[in-house]
């Protein structure tokens, strides 16, 4: 449900959130809003349970209905900055952007400016009235590729719903360590790493996460794959591929030390040593337009650094074949 000039949402409490605090359940159901903003809406009566006002600490029960109807207000206090954007598509509701590796999406500790949000506030100032400046899904700083940003409340409500119902299609390309023999599905819950707080991990208490991957090209000791997500957990592809012992090339968190394959040439050693980011690119995005209902799809090609890495791996594989003959 959406409105031109109000933030409107409605949810039924699922079993896993029964007996949780209202503010905690609301944060799980509406992660696009900050915890402090949700608490203020609860206290003001904008966010109700079964039509009644509650306190943030009150417990919710299975099948309770949470309803939100709030007036939009400036949601961000970050500064606009003239940072160039590679815009793939835009209209009054959507901005589809090809994000380069190295660009942080959200201002945070250590990255107060120079982010995608700062660029958006300069290019499309209206996003300041939207939760998280219209950002409905993220890409890690060093992941390149396509992402969509809401420019209107209608779009924000629709895109969040499409992400939650898994109707938004997202495909990624990656280069992993090791030679895979075929495609597969990784179905393993992801949560915060029990000891290293900057990392995620496959843990029994984590949230459900499903990654499908298939082979694009196999090299001597690496594989180029394409991944489709059924869920959107933090670092999902990176964690899942490391979990099945095929971490992404260059991944500083989950890749471990650099492993050079047998018969590595100087050229390939240089290429692998110089690749300092996870070899991951958001290639394709498919969604339903929030106003027209039309199914739209965009595909952005691999960036130069990934193309060069793949070419170096391909050349090394050819050289090994020639040596064997």
Residue, then its C-alpha position, 0 to 999 in steps of 0.5 A: x500500500x502506498x500514498x503520494x504524500x505519506x509513508x504507509x506500510x502494513x505487516x502481520x507479525x510472523x512466528x519468528x518475531x512473536x514475543x519480541x519488543x515492538x520496536x525490535x519487530x518493527x526494525x526487522x520488518x522495516x529495515x529501511x527505517x532507522x530504529x530511532x525513527x521507528x521508536x518515534x513513530x511508535x511513541x507518536x501513534x503513527x505506528x500501531x498494533x491492531x489499530x492501537x498505540x503501544x510503547x516501544x518495549x511492549x511485546x507483539x504476538x503472532x498475527x498482530x497487525x503492525x500499521x504505519x501511516x506517517x508524514x514524510x519529513x527530512x530523513x537525512x542530515x548528510x550533505x549534498x556533494x557534486x560526485x558524478x554518477x553513472x546513470x543507467x535509467x531515470x524517471x520521476x520514481x526511479x534512479x538506476x545506477x552503475x556503481x563503481x567499485x570503491x564507492x561507499x553507499x551510505x555515510x558512516x563512521x570513517x566515511x562521512x562524505x564522498x558516498x553515493x548518498x552524498x551524490x544522490x542528495x546533489x543530483x536528486x535533492x528530493x530523496x532527502x525526504x525518503x528513508x535512507x535517501x531512497x536506498x532500498x538495497x546496498x552494494x558493498x563498497x568494493x562491489x561494482x554494478x547495478x542498483x536501484x534508488x527510489x525517488x518517490x514514496x510510491x517507489x520506495x514502498x513498492x521496491x521495499x515490497x519487491x525485495x521482501x517478496x523476492x520478486x526483484x531479480x538480481x544477478x551477479x557475476x564473480x570470479x572464485x578460487x578453484x575449479x567448480x564442476x557445475x552449478x549448485x545452490x547454497x542454502x545456509x543461514x547467515x548471521x554476524x560472525x561469533x568472534x569477528x564483528x566486521x564479518x558475517x558467517x554461516x551460523x545456525x541462528x542466522x537468517x535464511x539465505x539462498x544463493x544459486x550459482x552457475x558456471x560461465x567459464x572455467x579456468x586452470x584454477x579459478x571459475x567465473x560464475x553467475x549468481x542469483x539471490x533469493x535473499x539479500x543478506x549482508x555479504x551473502x555471495x562472499x560468505x556463501x562461496x567461502x563457505x563452500x571453499x570457493x572464496x571470491x578472488x581478492x576478497x579481503x575479508x573472506x578470501x584468505x591469503x593469496x593462492x597462486x595456481x600451479x604453473x603461475x606465470x609472472x603475468x598472472x601473479x601480477x594480475x592476482x596480486x594487484x586485484x585488491x577487491x572482491x571479484x564481484x559485480x552486480x550485472x543485472x536487475x529486474x523489477x516491476x515499475x512502481x507506477x506502471x507495473x511494467x517489468x523492466x530489466x537492465x544489464x551493465x557490463x563487467x568493469x575493466x578490472x574484472x575484464x582484465x582479471x578474466x583475460x589473464x586467467x583465460x590466457x594462463x589456462x590456454x598456456x597450460x593447455x599448450x604446455x601439456x601438448 
